[in-house]
Amino acid sequence: MDNESGIEEKFIQNGVLLKKANATYISVLNAEGILTFGQCIKTNLHVFEWKPETCDITDSESLESGWSLVDPISRQPSPQQPAQPASIACPASTVSGTGSSPNSRAASEEPATGAPTKAKLSIRVFLRDLKGLETHKDELRFYNHDHTVHSVYLFRQTSTSVLLQLLERFRCVRKSTHRKNFYRCIDDPDQDKLQKSFSELNIADIRARPRPRPYMDMLSKLANVQQILPIHRPASQSTLPGELRLSNLNARVQDAAADRHSTDESHGDVPVTDNGETNGTETRKLAPRPPVHRGLPLDAGTWEDVKCPNGSISDPERVKEIIFRGGIKQDIRAEVWKYLLGLDVWEHTTQQRDERRAHKTQEYFQMKFQWLTMTPTQEHNFTGYRERKCQIEKDVKRTDRTYEFFAGDDNPNLAKLQDILMTYVMYNFDLGYVQGMSDLLAPILSLVQNEAESFWCFVGFMHKVFANFDIDQKGMKLQLEHLRVLLSFVNERLFNYMRENQSENMYFCFRWLLVWFKREFSNTDIMHLWEVLWTGLPCPNFHLFVCVAILDQEMDVFIDGQFSFTEILKHVNELSGNLNLAAVLEQAESIYLQVKQTLDAASKESHHELRKIIGEQLSSSEGGTTGNTDEDEEDEEDSCMSIVNERSPEEKEILQRKLDEACDLSLSYMFF
């Protein structure tokens, strides 16, 4: 894809913070921008370009960018500095004077008139003008040839390894053997031509040609000498004629070569994992996708049938199976959601359920009371709380305002939405609030409507997607990696196309995974999809199969249109509101059954990663984890919580007395 600056783009990353540059760019330091790597069309040289974003994506009304949904790091405004001369992109480094002539520097620092300064500021540097690149955590540092720092960038939305892997693939950098995390820059304008020449070679024809065998050719010539000059040897030296010994040797060598050739051909079709291991030939023999049809939703009659006289649910697994096949009817959806999300317990009687709800309601308002009674001084001294509160207030104003439940000014439901999110901050302050959570809460509140019950349903949902909102995005990166593994196994053609177009990182699916397709379907469809996913059937990672099903449906669009990463991202965003949920779910289940049947027919020692994705339990000898597992960590956390919760009756009485006393005093001071 060619942009206006004459660069054929090969890599684009939003949300890259400019941490260090020369004084010309002080007005955009700590500002987010777009880092582009590509090839200059005129000079055929590789070039980096950074330019600030024209708008604040996180605070935008649309939030169309999937990356903008997770931004746990508070934005720091750029220092207020007087306007600096704008930089005009030129074929030289515009940040450092090293390696550029005075004339070129003067040209690059000439101010652009008639436009805002910040909008015109951009940093462009050719790869050949850099000594190398160095990574430090999420920072990427550019070095001049005199070993001075050219500029420093902070990758806030992804890792620098993605860019470095791309540069190594294009042979633009070479990792240093003496300096850790340092990559030397190399740039040859004829490099692409060389690669193109290799790509045009017909490798199959070359491999089919007989390889030169100088040793065997020499033996053959020596064997022919006997026909001209007969050599008489004693019969005792050998019982086999020379021609026979030579023919046997030729046959053995040719058989070995044929074996090597057949081995090469057989392994040539076997996918290779990142660690260099082959997955086995069975990965190429996928089971056929069985036809799948959706069933009828869970209705009031069936729901009453599974209820025991005491109010407990007799067969929860059957209920989940029906929900997975067809969803839930609207008239009983709110009641069933409370079971799926953990507010109600399947085995509880009616009395136990009512007691649990009353206890949970009391607990909710107790936590709500905590932040409602926070004094202005407390709030002023509590930066983390204040930032979360500010972000919640901004997000609530733009969450699902097109739906009737949240439409209009001074809507009391918006106040409920904000109160629940603020109470969740007090419930789980380690996580607090991250953009995207309001999207998950809104459908729950619009259905359940009761404030306290909606809160606890939201808590149950967050328990399922908690890892999506990690500050380091570890959970999201793991899901994207699992999606990459799954797609490479199910649809190798599409995966290979994405890999050729630097799209195999699956970043365009980020928004899907973060808020579980909330922005891709209507409110009615998203309720149906979520309740299907909440059942945990047929595996905990079924949402990944939904991603693969959508990509599988769009494969011809990507390949026939020769989409680059940017065009794939744009097309994926445009799918919002244009997907058929029933068709997607049918295809997702069909793909799951295909993978399951393929793995059942394969060796138990293979495809460990895929088996983990579909939820198969692996022993340590079969590639399972050793040491502390997630369950062990949960047990440790539960044991810590049990110590906190184990209060003696005397301690509980003292705590309650203190609470009552504090409430009485606070009320008395309100009236006197």
N, C-alpha and C positions, 0 to 999 in steps of 0.2 A: 504494500500500500504506500503510495507516495503522498507526502504532505506538502504544505505550501512552501516549506523551506528547502525543498529539493532533496529530501532524504527518503530513501526506501526503508521503511520502518521494519525492524526485526524483533524489537522488544519495546514494550511500553508498560510503565508502571506508575500508577497514581499514588498519591499520598507519600511522596518522598520528600523528606524535610531537608532543607539546605542548612547544614550546621556550621560550615566554615567556607569562606571565600574572601576575595580581596575587598578593599573598602568600597569599591564601586557598587557592591551588592549588599551593603549593610542594611538597606531598607527592606530586603526580603529574607534576611537571616531568620531562621526558625519558622519560616513560612513553608507550607506544603506546596509541592509542585509535581510536575509530570516529568519523569526521566525517560528519555527515548534513546535507544541504540539502533543505529541503522547504517546505511551505506550511502554516501554522497553520490548522486546520480551523475554529476559532471566529472568528478575526479576519481570515482570508484574507490574512494577511501572510506574506512569505517569512522564513525563519528558518534560522540555522545552529545546530547542536548538536554538541558534542564530548563524548564520555564515554570513560573508560578501558575497555580490554577487561578482561573478568572473569577471563581466563586467559591464560597465555603460549602463544600458538599455536605458536611455533617449537619449544618443548620438549614439546609434547603428544605423546601416543602415537599418535594417529590421523593427524595431519598431513593432515587432510581439505582444508584450505584450500590451493588451488594456489599462492597468493601466499607462503605460509609456506615453500615449498621453497627459495627463493633468499633468503638473508639474510646476505650477506657482511659486513655491518657488525656488529661485535660489540656486543652489548647492554650498556648501561651501567646499572647499577641506580640507581634513584632515591635521592636523599639520604635518609638516615634522619632524619626530622623528626617532632616530636610531632604527634599527630593534630589536624587542623584541622577546623573546623566544615564540615559538608557543605553543598553548594549544592542548593537546590530550584529546579527550572526555573520561571521566571516570565516574564511578558511584558515583559521588559526585559533589558538587558545585565547579566549576573551577574559580569562580570570587572571592569569599570571603572565608577566611579560617575558618569561623565559622562553626562548626559542622563537620569538616573533620580532619582527623588525619594528622600529619606531613608527614607520608609516602605517603598518598594519594595526598597531596598537591605537594610533590616533583615529584610524577609520572605525575600529571596533567600539571606541568610547564616544563617538560622535552622538550627541543627543538627538533623539527623534522628536520632531515637533508635531503638535496637533493631536497628541494621544497621551493618556495617563502614563506616568513613568513606570509604575509597577507592572502594567500590562505588557510593556515592551521589554522588560528585563528578561534576558535569557542568557544561559551559559552554554557555549558550544565549544567543544575541544575535539580535535582529531586524535584517533588512537595512536598514531605515530608520534604525536607530540607529547605523549605520556611515557614515563619510565615504567610505571606499573600500577597495579591496583592492590589494595590491602583491605582485608575484612577484619573487623573487630566487633563481635556480637552482631548487631543489626546495622552497623555502620560500614560504609564503603568509602575508602579514601583514595583519591587520585594523587599520584606523585609525578612531579616534573622530572626531567632528565638530570637536574642538579640535586635531586633527592629532597627538594622542598615540597611541602604539601600544596597541591593545586586547589583542591576543594574536598569537602567532606559532606556525605549525604547519609541520612538516617532513614532506613526502610521501616515504616511503621505498620505496613499492612502485609508484608511477606518477608521472606528471608532473602539475603543477598545471594544465597547459593543458587537460586533460580537463574539469576543473571549470569553468574560465573559459569554455571554448567552450559549455558547457551554460548558464552564466549569461547569456552574450551571446545565445544562442538564445532564452531566455526573456525577453530584454530587461530583465534585472535589473541589468546593469552596462553602462557605456559607457566605452570606452578613452579615456584622457586624451590630448589633443593636445599638451600642454605637458610632461608628465612620463612618461618611459619606464617601461613595465611597471606603470603605475598605472591602475586601473579605478574609476570613480566609481559608487557604488551608487545605484540608482533603484528605488523600489518603489511601485507603484500597485495598490491592491486591486482596481480595476476593469479591470486589464490583461487578465486571463484572460477576462473577459466580452467584452472587445473582440475578442480573438483568436477566441473562440468565435463571435462574430457574423460575423466574416469567413469562418470555416470553413463556416458554414451557407449562405453565398452560393453560388449555382450559377454558377460562373465560366463554364461553357460557354455558358449562356444569355446571359450578359452579352456575351461575345465575339461571339455570333451576331447580337446586335442591331446595327442600323446606327448607326455612330458619328455624332455631330453634326458637320456640315460647314458652318459659318457662311458661309465664302467661296463655296462652290458654291451654297448656298441663295440667297445674294444675287444671283449671276449668273443663276440660274433665274428669279428675280423680275424682274430687269432684262430678261431675254429676253421675258417675258410682256408687258412694257410695249409692245412693238412691235405687239402685237395690238390694243391700245387706241389708241395714238398712233403711227401709221405714221411712220417716220423714213426720209426719202429721202436716200441717199448717192450720191455719184458712183460709177459702175461701176468706175472705175479704182482706187479705194481697195482693193477686194477682189473677188476672183472667186468667193468662197464666200459663201453666205447665212449670216446670223447664226445661225440655228437649227442649220445643219450644223456651223459652227465650234464652237458650244456643245456639240452632241451629241458631236463628236469629243473635245473636252476632257473631257466627262463620262466618256466611254468609257475614255480614258487613265487618268483618276484612279481609276475603279472597278477597272480592271485592276490598277493598282498596289496598290490596297487589297487586292484579292483575292490578289495575289502575296504581300503582307505577311502576310495571314491564313493562307494555306497554308504559308508559311515558319514562322510561329509554331506552327502545328499540327504540322508535321513536326519542329521542334526541341523541341516540348513533350514528346515521347516519348524524346528522346535523353538518356541519363544525362550528367551534368555532373561533371567531375572536380573535385578540391579546388582546383586552380588556375584553375578557371573555363572550361577548354577542353572542348568536346564531344568525345565519343568517336566520333561518326559513327553513321549509322543502322544500320550493320551490326551494332552491338552488340545490337540488338533482334532480329536474325535468327539465332538460334542453330541450329546443325546439330542434327539429332535425336541422342539418345543411343543409340548402338548397343548391342545386347545383348552381354554379356560373361559367360563361364563360366570357372571356375577349372579348372586342369589337374591332372595327377598330380604328386606330389612327386618330387624327385630320389632315386632308390634306389641301393642298392649296385651293382647290375648296370650301370646307366648311368654311375655314377661310375667304375667300373673300365674302361668302354669309352673314356672320354675320357683315361685315363692312358696315357702313352707308356711304352715298355719301360724308359726311364731314370728314370721316376717323375714327369716333368713333365706338366702338364695341357695337352692339345693344343688344346682349344677352350674357353677361359674364357667367351667371350660366350654360347656355347650353354648352358653350365652356369648362368650368371646368368639366362638367359631361362627355363630350366626352373624355377629357384628362384623367380623372380618369379611364374610361373604357378601353382606348387603347393607351394612350400616344400621342405623336406628331411626325409627319413625320420630317425627318432630314432637309429637305429643308426650312421649316418655323420655326424650333425649336428655333433658335436664336431670331427671332422677337417675338414669343409668350412668351419666357422666360422673356423678359423685362416687360411684363404685369404681369406675375405670381409673379415676384420678386419686383414689385413696382416702377421700373424706369419709365415705362409708365402707364398712368391712363386710365382705360377702357372707361371712358366717354369723354375723351379729343378728340378734333378734330385734324386733321393733323397739323394745325398751332399751336395749343396749345401744341401738343406733341413735335414739333420741338423746340419751345421756351423753353419748360421744359428741353429738352436734352441739349440745348445750355447753359442754366443757370447751370445745374448740371455739365457740363463739365468745365465751368469756376470755379465753386466751388471746383471741384476736384483738378485742377491744382493750385489753391490758397493754398490748404492744402499741396499739394506736394511741393510747393515752400517753405513752412515753414520749413520742415525738410531738404530740400536741402541746404538752406542758414544757417543752424545751424553751428556755428563756432566750431573749435576743443575744445576751452575752454568751451563753453556751453555743448558740448557733454561730456567732462570730468567731469563737475560738475553735470551732469544729469544721475544719476545711473540707474534709471528706464528705461529711453530711451535707454541708452547704452546696457543694458542687453537684451532688446527686439530686438534691432537691431542685436546683436550678434546671438540670437536664430533664427531670421528670415534668416540670411545669411546661417546658418547651415542647416535649414530645406529646404530651396529652392533648395539646391544642391542635395537633395535626394527625391524630390517630383515628382512622375510619370515620372521618367527618361526613363522608358521602352517604353513610348508612343512617337510617332514620333514628336509631337508638342513640346516636351520638351527634346528630345534626343540630344546628341552631346555636345561638349565643346563650350563655347562662344555662346550659343544659345540666341538670343535676347529675346525670350519669357521668359527665366528665369529672365532676367532683369525686364521685365514687371511684372512678378509674385512678385518679391521682391519689386518693387516700389509700387505696389498696397497694399501689406501688410504693408509697412512702412507708407503709407498715412493713412491706417486704424488706425494705432497707434495714429496719430495726430487727426483723426476723433473721436476716442473713447479711450482716454487715460486711463479712469478708467478700461477698460478691456485690452486695448493694444493688445498684441499678446500672444496667448497660443498655444502650440503644438497641431496640428490637424486642425488648421484653413487653412493652406496651402493645405490640402487635400480637403477642401470644395471649395476653390477658383479655383484650377487647372482645373476641368471640365468646369467651367463657362468661364474662360479665353480662353481655347482651342476652345470653341464654339463661343463666342461673339467676341473675338479677339480685339475689340476696348478697349483701356486701361481704359478710363474714364467710359464708359458704363459697362465694366466688374466690375469695383469698385462698382458702385451703385447697380448692381445685387447682388454682394457679400454682400453689406450692407443689402439688403432685406433678403438674406438667413440667415445672422447672427441674424437678428431680430427674426427669427423663432426659432433659436437654441441657443439664447443668454445664457439661463440658463445652458446649457451644460458646459460652461466654467467658472462658478463661482469658485472663489478661494477656498471656503469652500465646493465645490461640492454638495451644497444643492439641486440644480436642478437635478443632476444625481441621487442622493439618492432618491429623490421623484419619479423619473421615474422608478427606480428599484423597489421601493415599489409598485407602480401602476402595474408594470409587475407581481410582485409576487401575488398581489390580483387577477389580471386577470387570470393568469395561474391556481391558486387554484380553481377558479370558473369554468373554461372551461375544464380543464383536471386534475381532482383530483388525478387520479392514478399517473401521472407523478409528480405532485407536492408533493404527499406523499413520493414518492421515493426520490426526491431531499431533502426533509426535513429529511428523515432518513439518508441521506448521507451528511448532513450539506452543502447543495448546494442551499437552498431555498432563499439565499440572492441575487441570480441572477447576481453575479459579473462577471460571464463568458459572460454576454451580454453587458458589459460595452462598449466595442469597437463598437458594433453594434449601440448603442444609441448615442455615442459621435459624430461620424462622419457619422451617418445615412447610415450605411452599405457600406461605401466607399470602404473598403478593402475586402468585401465579393463578389462583383460582378465586371464584366468587365466594362470598361469605357462606352460602349454603353448601357449596362443594368443599370448602376447607373444613367445615364441621364434619362432613362425611369422611374426608380423608384422614383427619386427625383421629377420629374414633376408631378407624380401621388400624391406624398405626399404634394406638394406645393398647390394643389387644396383645401386642408382642408376637403376633402370628404372621407368617410361619416362622419368622426368626426376628430377633431384636433389631436387626439392621435392614428391615424391609424397606425403609425409606431410601436406602442406597439403590435398591432394585427399581424403585420408582424413578430415580434419576436416570438410571440406565435405560429404562423403558422410554422416557422422553427423548433421550439422545438417540436411541435406536430409531425412533420414529422420524427424527430430523436428519438422519444420516445422509440421505440423498440430497437434501438441501445444502448441507455443508460441503459435500464432495463435488457435486455438480456445479455449485456456485463458486468453488475454489476459495472458500472463506478463509481469511486469516484469523488470528486470535481476536483482533478487534471486531471483525465482522461477526464472528461466532458469538462474542459477548453481546453485541448489539442485537443479533437475532434472538438470542436466548431471552433477553429482556423484553423483546417484542412479543414473546409467546404468552405473556401475562394476559389472562382472560380469553385465550384462544385454544385452550387445551380441553380435550374430552376426558373427564376424570374416569369414567367407566372403562374406556378403551385403555387408558394408561394403567389402571389397576389390573385389568385382565392381562396386559402384556407383561407387567411387572411380576405377577404371579407365575406366568408361563416361563419367564426367564429364570425365576427362582427354581421351579421344578426342573428345568433343563440343567441348571448347575448342580442341583442336588442329585439328580440321576447320574450325571456324569461323574461326580465325585464318589457316589456309591459303587460305580463300576470300576473306579480306579483303585490303585493301591492306597492303603491307609497311610503309607509313609510319604505320600506326595501331597502337594497343594495345602500345606499347613496354613498358609495365610488365608486362603479361601475358606477352609474349614472353620477357622476362627470367625470369619465374617458371617457365615451362615449359622453360627452358634453351636457348632459341634465341640464337645469337650475333648481335649487332647491331654494325654498323659505326658509327663516330662520326657519320656523316651521317644514320644512321637512329635516332639517339638513344642510341647507345652512349656509354660514358664516354670521356673524353679524359684525357691525362696518365697518372699512375701508376694502374694497375689492381691488383687483388688479386694477379694473377700476377706483376706487377712487384715488389710488396712481398715476395712469397714468394721471388722470385729474389734480392732484396736480403738477406733473412734467410738464404737458403741460402749466399750469398757470405760473410756474416759467420760462419756456422757453419763454412764451409770453412777460414777463416783459423784458427779455434780448433782444428779437427781436423787441420790440416796440421802435424804435429810431425815433426821429423827423427828418424831412428833413434836419434841420440845423446840427444835430448830424451826420447824414450820410455824409453830405458834408464835415464836419470837418474831419471825419475818412478817407474819400477818399483822401482828401488833404494831410493828414499825410502819408498815404500809398504811394501816388505818390511822395511825397518829399523824403521819405525813399528810394524808388526805384531809384530815380534820383541820390541821394547822393551815394548810393552803386555802381551804374554804373560809376559815375564820378571818384570814388576812384579806380575803376578797371583800368582806363586808365591813371591816374596821380600818 
